[in-house]
Amino acid sequence: MSHIHSHALPGNAKPGGTDASDKTHQDDALDADGLDRRNFLSCMAWVGTGLIWTMSGGIPSSSRLGAQAPKKGELFFMQISDSHIGFDKAANSDVTATLRAAIGKINAMPVQPAFMIHTGDISQLSKPSEFDTADQVLREARTEKTFFVPGEHDVGVDAGVSYLERYGKGTQRGQVGGGWYSFDHSGVHFIGLVNVLNLKAGGLGSLGAEQLEWIERDVKHLSSSTPIVVFAHVPLWSVYPEWGWGTDDGARALGYLKRFGSVTVLNGHIHQTMQKVEGNVSFHTALSTAFPQPRPGTAPSPGPMVVPAGQLRDVLGVREVHYLPSNRHLAVVDHTLSGNSPDAAFAAGEVAARAHGKMAAAGAITSVAATLGAGDVSIANFAFTPKIVKVSAGSKVSWRNDDDVPHKIQSSDNRFRGSPLLDTKGVYAVDFKESGEFPYFCSLHPTMQGKIVVTR
């Protein structure tokens, strides 16, 4: 299946050069999630056909990938995302190998892209060794420059300190977090945003007031004809709020960009390709290089999805982005690592995930919570079980992570100390000495919420 996109954006100059300058524009508010419903156009695309679709004079046309070298004055760059180096569960036991395969696919192109962008979750547990491995593989790319933004897995241990030391040179350092920046390349203004710090209970991704004010200043001096490319980890539009797939203040950020004729937003996080065109804004989420997640609402919860043997590389991939100045359009093409369409593998994985969820709900799978003490909590299927725990004052409550992804316990009102990052089978305990209600959530997946009720 192919999806036709047409959007403006330009190109071709030397890679690199972070220019985090100070610039601005007035705030034109969009509706609640940043969308103009009258012009809404949304579709999901599972692209594995090896075609570049373009639009000229209202007529779509396509060309075989690799059949034509970029023309003079044409910019193209690559997006990779969600490498999760350190993950080793059933959905992919060797994520380093699939990242290396993605780099190999880029290196095999007849002409190398001007640069790459990585839209977050470089690592699984924010460990130095995981960042080291990712850096080693990325250095194998023939592309000279890579730009980064963090995912929640990259900042979960130390609020992004290690990430910023490694990848944040030349970026903005705010009072809360940091790491956002902008640069210009071939007439295009690129804006790298951070929306994975300071997540709240039940919330989506968040940019925060300081970063939003910086965006306003950053674009103030730009002509309205300047093409804008925004890249961040969590989508800036509400893909699926039930799973936390969106950014709660994304509408305000997009409001600052409303006067520009061409705005392209590139994201990762959801491990699948979705596209939407809304007025002057084109939204694109990307495949992962590590593992797929179910499409919205097709399984009981998000998270690493196991697909049939031999089909993993059908659902992993990279993205190629071209700009043709003569026609002022953007061509976005998603390559799977196998070259096959991902449709069948996604569908099969979702069927298996639904079946597993039904078995668990029916009690066919022994609850891992049963192996814990009374009043303790199991973390499984992106949920706390039981969701509400009642104990007497002086009791200890333990959480055990039985999911394939890390979680992190955080008090909603900072009344008890949060956990470190809990990998699979990790356990964390808290002594509750005082009575009261203690709501909490997972700071990596804030739609996961629970409560400890302590009685005298």
Secondary structure, DSSP 4 states (H G I P E B T S, - for coil): ------------S-S---------------STTS--GGG-EEEE----S-EEEEEETTEEEEEETTSSPPPTT-EEEEEE----BT--STT-S-HHHHHHHHHHHHHTSSS--S-EEE-S--BSS--HHHHHHHHHHHTTSSSS-EEE---HHHHTTTTTHHHHHHH-TTS---SS----EEEEETTEEEEE---SSS--TT--B---HHHHHHHHHHHTTS-TTS-EEEEESS-SS-SBGGGTBSBTTHHHHHHTTTT-S-EEEEE-SSSS-EEEEETTEEEEE---SS---PPTTSSSS-S-----TT-GGGS-EEEEEEEETTTTEEEEEEEESSSS-SHHHHHHHHHHHHHHHHHHHHT-SPPGGGGSPTT-EEEETTEEESSEEEEETTEEEEEEE-SSS-B-EEETTS-SPPP--B-TT-EEEEEE-S-EEEEEEESSSTT-EEEEEEE-
